[in-house]
Amino acid sequence: MAALKESAGRDRVIHLTLENATGPAVRQVLEGIQGIDSLTTVDETGSGVCVRLTSNGGMDVRGEIYRRIRQTDWVLIELYQETQTLENIFRQLTREN
């Protein structure tokens, strides 16, 4: 049970897809958000970019991400946070024991 509580506080992974944006521009706009540990460009095309962000588990940075995107001319296509599945939790618990 303690391991489950601990896993709830681990890093959050957020996926973001934007039109009319580039990887470097997204990094510049989002890099100052407190709680974001890393930003990785997953895919970049002529029309947009997909990025993967990690933040520490204690902070939900999605609201600030949205506020910063709103100040640009980017189109927000997708913004979601990965969730822990029962299968992943089981694997973590059995790996730790």
Secondary structure, DSSP 8 states (H G I E B T S, - for coil): -HHHHHHHTS-EEEEEEEES--HHHHHHHHTTSTTEEEEEEEEE-SSEEEEEEEE-TT---HHHHHHHHHTSS-EEEEEEE----HHHHHHHHHHH-
